Amino acid sequence: MSQMGQVVFDGPAADGHVGESDGNVERGNWSSKTDYLLSVIGYAVGLGNVWRFPYLAYRNGGGVGITMVLVISLSDISYSCIIAYSLFYLFASFQSPLPWSDCFSWWGADETCSRTPRDPLCNLTLDGEYSGIVNTTWLQAHNKTCSNGSEIHVPHQRPSEQYWDKGVLHRSTSIDEMGEIVWVLALCLLLAW
C-alpha cells in the first residue's frame, strides 16, 4: 500500500524480523528451503481441493477409484511374489553346491534331467530284418543316417528348469490337481510382505 509516495510493507520486513544477513532487507527471505516448499505446495493444492476430490471423483465416474485400488492391489501381490521367489533363491544360494547346478535326487530330479542336451534316438531298420533304436553317436560311427520320421526326441530338462518345477514350485501334473502348500515359499511371501 502506498501513502503519500511511501511504500508500507506488511510482511516480515514491516515487523522488523528480517535478519542482518538477509539479501533483501525490504522484502525478506524464507527461513529455510522446507518453509518455501511447504508454502508453494499449500498455495497450489489448498484445502478446498482435498475436500472436493471425493465429490469430483464420484461425479466423473466413481468406479475409477475402485478400479485404481484393484489394479494397485494386483500389482502389489505380483511384486510381492517376485520378491518372495528372490528371497527363496537368496536363501538357497547359501548351499554348496548350488541346488540348481546339477540333477540332485533330494529335490526330485528325474531321468529327463541332464546338464547336457541328449542326442535324439533313431528307429533304424538294417537290411530289412533287424529293427532297433540307436542314438546319433552310433549312427555317426557307422556312417548311417536316420530316415525322415524315424527320429525320436528324448525329453530333456536342464537342472535349473527342473529345480524350478520340482524343487521350488512343486508343480502338479495338471491344472485339475491343486497340489500342496509349499511352506518355504509361504514363509518367503510372508517375509516379502
Secondary structure, 3 states (H helix, E strand, C coil): CEECCEECCCCHHHHCCCCCCCCCCCCCCCCCHHHHHHHHHHHHHHHHHHHHHHHHHHHCCCHHHHHHHHHHHHHHHHHHHHHHHHHHHHHHCCCCCCCCCCCCHHHCCCCCECCCCCCCEEEEEECCCEEEEEEHHHHHHCCCCCCCCCEECCCCECHHHHHHHHHHCCCCCCCCCCCCCCHHHHHHHHHHC
